[in-house]
Amino acid sequence: MSRAGARVGVGARFRYDGETVEIVEMAATPSGNEVVLKDAHGHLLRLSLRELLFSDRAVIIPDGPGPASDAEDEIASIVLGQLDETARWETLERAAHVREILTGFRSGTSELPSSGEPRPEYEPRRPLLERYRSKAAELGVGERTVRRWAAAYQAGGEAGLATHGNASVRNGQPRVDDRWAEMALEVMVEHTGESKPSRTMVIDRTRARVVARFGPDVVPQPSRATAFRLLAELENRHPLFRLSTKRNRDIAARPDGPYGKLRPTRPGEYLLMDSTRLDVFALDPVTLRWVQVELSVGMDWYTQCITGIRVTPVATKAVDVSAVL
């Protein structure tokens, strides 16, 4: 790596623990950047980007006939990251079907074959039109649809498939001005602690508030049908109409941050601390009274080594925690 650089992104290949793996997803988490790797058997592995780049277990494969990292991979990563989970996996699955049509392998390369690949109907020696017909029959769609998928994939990769489709939908939502959608969500949030409103009332209040805040004819007003579809999508972000009022309040009271687990990648990155009351008594030399003690321990999460320990009488205080650190 000191003599040459290699771009790391979606599609980049590594040799990890002796297996050839490919990056299929990159994401930013509270604990740092993470990547999802897929091996030749289709198994997925999630680990930190730092470990992938600096661990002795991983070696990048910069050149080869398989997928390579380039600007298109970065664009695909950004576009796929803006999709919801369902739309993202539908796009990735569609891309795998297109790669099977074009190369005979869902991964796009013979170095990462799935079980039984290439299938007879997608042998690269067969005419491309016959492979189109086979895939259309397999998925139950028209041949022209499959050919449009292939053209979109060849033009823009997975990002092309993500943006290719119904013009009235964007990132899984009806095409509505962002200011109108934000105002509709604001109105829905305001009714969390009140009685359940109707969708018509939310739409009417949103339209009136958009005009009052931005002025008439500034923000395009969606049709009634489009507004109803938008509220159905916003319902996934802030439930208001289909559940009980009590349930909606409970959901709104949840913390914004997702629950998760930190993943240490080096010694000293995370220190776990805990204090517990012991069934042990000690004699206070000042008062000459027996007092119960507490044990405070600090442990490095990566090495699982005890880095600090302190026994304190009665209860642990801030100064005792500082002493452990």
C-alpha positions in Angstrom: 0.0 0.0 0.0 3.0 2.3 0.3 3.7 2.1 -3.4 0.2 2.2 -4.8 -3.3 3.1 -3.8 -6.5 1.2 -4.3 -10.0 2.6 -4.0 -12.2 0.9 -1.3 -15.9 0.9 -1.9 -18.9 -1.2 -2.8 -17.6 -3.9 -5.2 -14.0 -4.0 -3.8 -12.7 -7.5 -3.2 -10.5 -8.7 -0.3 -8.8 -11.9 0.8 -10.1 -12.3 4.4 -9.0 -15.3 6.4 -8.2 -17.1 3.2 -11.6 -16.5 1.6 -12.3 -14.1 -1.3 -15.0 -11.6 -0.1 -16.6 -8.6 -1.7 -17.9 -5.4 -0.1 -21.7 -5.2 -0.8 -22.6 -2.3 1.6 -20.9 0.5 3.5 -22.6 2.4 6.4 -21.7 5.0 9.0 -22.7 4.0 12.6 -22.2 5.7 15.9 -19.2 3.5 16.6 -17.5 4.2 13.2 -17.7 3.2 9.6 -18.7 -0.4 8.9 -18.8 -2.7 5.8 -20.8 -5.8 4.9 -18.8 -8.5 3.2 -20.1 -11.4 1.1 -18.2 -14.5 0.5 -18.5 -17.1 -2.4 -21.2 -19.0 -0.5 -23.4 -15.9 -0.1 -22.7 -15.6 3.6 -22.6 -12.0 5.0 -20.1 -10.6 7.5 -20.3 -7.2 9.1 -17.1 -5.6 10.6 -15.5 -2.2 11.0 -13.8 -0.6 8.1 -10.8 0.0 10.3 -10.3 -3.7 11.0 -10.7 -4.5 7.3 -8.0 -2.0 6.3 -5.5 -2.5 9.0 -6.0 -6.1 10.2 -3.5 -8.7 9.2 -6.4 -11.0 8.4 -7.5 -8.9 5.3 -5.6 -8.2 2.1 -7.1 -6.1 -0.7 -7.3 -7.4 -4.2 -6.8 -4.2 -6.3 -6.8 -5.8 -9.8 -8.6 -8.6 -11.5 -11.5 -9.4 -13.8 -14.1 -9.1 -11.0 -15.9 -6.0 -9.8 -13.5 -3.1 -9.1 -13.9 0.0 -7.0 -14.4 3.2 -9.0 -16.5 6.4 -8.9 -19.6 4.5 -9.9 -19.3 2.3 -6.8 -19.2 5.4 -4.6 -22.3 6.8 -6.4 -24.1 3.5 -5.9 -23.1 3.5 -2.2 -24.6 7.0 -1.8 -27.8 6.2 -3.7 -28.4 2.9 -2.0 -27.8 4.5 1.4 -30.7 6.9 0.7 -33.2 4.0 0.2 -35.1 2.3 2.9 -34.2 -1.3 3.8 -36.9 -2.9 1.6 -36.1 -0.8 -1.5 -32.3 -1.3 -1.0 -32.5 -5.1 -1.0 -35.0 -5.1 -3.9 -32.4 -3.1 -5.9 -29.5 -5.4 -4.9 -31.6 -8.5 -5.8 -32.5 -7.0 -9.2 -28.8 -6.2 -9.8 -27.9 -9.8 -9.1 -30.5 -11.0 -11.6 -29.1 -8.6 -14.3 -25.5 -9.8 -13.6 -26.6 -13.3 -14.0 -28.1 -12.4 -17.4 -24.9 -10.7 -18.5 -22.3 -13.0 -17.1 -24.0 -16.1 -15.9 -23.1 -15.4 -12.2 -25.1 -13.4 -9.7 -21.9 -11.8 -8.4 -20.9 -10.8 -11.9 -17.6 -12.8 -11.8 -16.7 -16.5 -12.0 -14.4 -16.0 -9.0 -17.5 -15.7 -6.7 -19.9 -18.4 -8.0 -23.0 -19.4 -6.1 -24.0 -23.1 -5.9 -24.9 -24.5 -9.4 -23.7 -21.4 -11.3 -23.8 -20.8 -14.1 -27.3 -22.3 -14.7 -27.9 -23.8 -18.1 -30.4 -21.1 -19.2 -27.8 -18.3 -18.4 -24.7 -19.9 -19.9 -22.6 -17.0 -21.4 -22.4 -19.0 -24.6 -26.2 -18.7 -25.1 -27.5 -15.7 -27.1 -28.3 -12.7 -24.9 -31.9 -12.5 -26.2 -32.5 -16.1 -25.0 -31.1 -15.2 -21.6 -33.5 -12.2 -21.4 -36.5 -14.5 -22.2 -35.4 -17.0 -19.5 -35.1 -14.3 -16.8 -38.4 -12.8 -17.8 -40.1 -16.2 -17.5 -38.4 -16.8 -14.1 -39.5 -13.5 -12.6 -42.9 -13.3 -14.2 -42.3 -10.0 -15.9 -42.1 -8.8 -19.5 -39.0 -9.2 -21.6 -38.9 -5.5 -22.3 -38.8 -4.9 -18.5 -35.8 -7.1 -18.1 -34.1 -5.4 -21.0 -34.7 -2.0 -19.4 -33.2 -3.3 -16.2 -30.1 -4.4 -18.0 -29.8 -1.1 -19.9 -30.1 0.8 -16.6 -27.5 -1.4 -14.9 -25.0 -1.0 -17.8 -25.5 2.7 -17.7 -25.3 3.4 -14.0 -24.7 0.1 -12.1 -26.8 -0.5 -9.0 -27.4 3.3 -8.8 -29.0 3.2 -12.2 -31.4 0.4 -11.0 -32.2 2.4 -7.8 -33.2 5.5 -9.8 -34.9 3.5 -12.6 -38.6 2.9 -12.2 -41.8 4.8 -11.6 -41.3 8.5 -11.9 -43.9 9.2 -9.3 -41.8 7.5 -6.6 -38.6 8.8 -5.1 -36.7 6.8 -2.4 -39.8 4.8 -1.8 -42.0 7.9 -1.3 -44.5 9.7 -3.6 -42.8 12.6 -5.4 -43.9 15.6 -3.3 -42.0 18.8 -2.5 -39.8 18.2 0.5 -41.1 21.3 2.2 -44.7 20.0 1.9 -43.7 16.6 3.3 -41.8 18.2 6.2 -44.8 20.3 7.1 -47.1 17.3 6.9 -44.8 15.4 9.3 -44.7 18.5 11.6 -48.5 18.5 11.8 -48.6 14.7 12.5 -46.1 15.1 15.4 -48.2 17.9 16.9 -51.2 15.6 17.2 -49.3 12.9 19.0 -50.6 13.9 22.4 -54.1 14.8 21.2 -57.0 12.7 20.0 -56.5 10.9 16.7 -57.1 13.2 13.7 -58.4 12.2 10.3 -56.1 12.2 7.3 -58.2 14.8 5.6 -57.8 17.2 8.5 -54.0 16.7 8.4 -53.9 17.4 4.7 -56.0 20.5 5.0 -53.9 21.9 7.9 -50.7 21.1 6.0 -51.9 23.0 2.9 -52.9 26.0 5.0 -49.6 26.0 6.9 -47.5 25.7 3.7 -49.3 28.7 2.2 -49.0 30.7 5.5 -45.3 30.0 5.8 -44.0 30.1 2.2 -46.7 32.1 0.5 -49.3 31.1 -2.1 -48.1 29.3 -5.3 -44.6 28.9 -3.9 -44.7 25.2 -2.9 -46.6 22.9 -5.3 -49.6 21.4 -3.6 -49.9 17.6 -4.3 -53.2 16.1 -5.4 -55.4 14.5 -2.8 -54.5 11.0 -3.8 -50.8 11.8 -3.7 -51.2 13.4 -0.3 -52.9 10.3 1.0 -50.0 8.1 -0.3 -47.5 10.4 1.3 -49.3 10.1 4.7 -49.2 6.4 4.4 -45.4 6.6 3.9 -45.0 9.1 6.8 -47.0 6.7 9.0 -43.9 4.4 9.0 -41.8 7.2 10.5 -44.4 8.6 12.9 -47.5 6.3 13.6 -50.7 8.4 14.0 -53.7 6.9 12.2 -53.7 3.1 12.3 -52.7 2.4 16.0 -54.3 3.5 19.2 -53.6 6.9 20.7 -51.8 5.3 23.7 -49.6 3.2 21.4 -48.7 6.2 19.3 -47.6 8.1 22.3 -45.5 5.2 23.5 -43.8 5.0 20.1 -43.2 8.7 20.0 -41.5 8.5 23.5 -38.9 6.1 22.3 -35.3 7.3 22.1 -34.2 8.6 18.7 -30.9 6.7 18.6 -31.0 3.0 17.6 -30.0 0.4 20.1 -26.8 -1.3 19.1 -23.6 -2.8 20.2 -20.2 -1.1 20.1 -17.5 -3.1 18.4 -14.0 -2.5 19.6 -11.2 -2.6 17.0 -8.1 -1.8 19.1 -6.9 -1.8 22.7 -7.9 1.3 24.7 -10.8 2.2 22.4 -13.5 1.3 25.0 -13.3 0.9 28.7 -16.1 -0.9 30.6 -16.7 0.1 34.2 -18.9 -1.3 36.9 -19.3 -1.0 40.6 -20.9 -3.7 42.8 -21.6 -4.2 46.5 -19.6 -7.0 48.0 -20.5 -9.3 50.9 -17.4 -8.1 52.6 -17.0 -5.8 55.6 -13.9 -3.7 56.5 -13.0 -1.8 59.7 -13.0 2.0 59.4 -9.8 3.1 61.1 -11.3 6.4 62.0 -14.7 5.5 63.4 -13.7 1.9 64.3 -17.0 0.7 62.8 -17.5 -2.2 60.4 -18.7 -0.9 57.0 -19.6 -2.7 53.8 -17.4 -2.1 50.7 -18.0 -1.7 47.0 -15.7 -2.9 44.2 -15.1 -0.7 41.2 -13.4 -2.3 38.2 -12.3 -1.0 34.7 -11.8 -3.5 31.9 -10.5 -3.0 28.4 -13.2 -4.3 26.1 -10.8 -5.4 23.3 -8.3 -7.3 25.4 -10.7 -8.1 28.3 -7.9 -7.2 30.7 -8.6 -5.5 34.0 -6.9 -2.1 33.8 -8.1 -0.6 37.1 -9.6 -1.7 40.4 -10.5 0.0 43.6 -12.3 -1.0 46.8 -14.3 1.8 48.6 -16.3 1.9 51.8 -20.0 2.4 51.8 -20.6 3.7 48.3 -18.5 4.6 45.2 -18.0 8.3 44.5 -16.8 10.2 41.5 -13.3 10.5 43.0 -13.2 6.7 43.2 -14.2 6.4 39.6 -11.4 8.8 38.7 -8.9 6.8 40.6 -9.9 3.7 38.6 -9.4 5.6 35.4 
